[in-house]
Amino acid sequence: MKICKVEKTLVSTNRIRDLGHRPLLVVQEKAGGPRTVAVDAVGCVPGDWVIVVGSSAAREAAGDKSYPSDATIVGIIDYWEEQ
């Protein structure tokens, strides 16, 4: 699991069928670090600090082991100060 900050919503109208219509968000683990696209399974908004899982846990958290995701948001952190 990783702690990331939600930067913004990613709009992608042309998707493969298996992606469905789940919301996609751009998250960043630390300021200036690489960005990742994550499936939003909990209803986040930009600015939220979140818990992101990867690999097979990301697919299961998105609702299906065959779901094509390497990162899924599974929780919103109530309070977090960036270090």
JOJOCOR-V967348 format. One line per field, one symbol per residue. burial: I if it has 9 or more other C-alpha atoms within 8 Angstrom, else O. A space follows every 50 residues. Layout:
burial: ???
This chain:
burial: OOIIIIIIIIOOOOOOOOIOOOIIIIIIIIOOOOOOIIIIIOOOOIOIII IIIIIOOIIIIIOOOOIOIIIIIIOIIOOOOOO
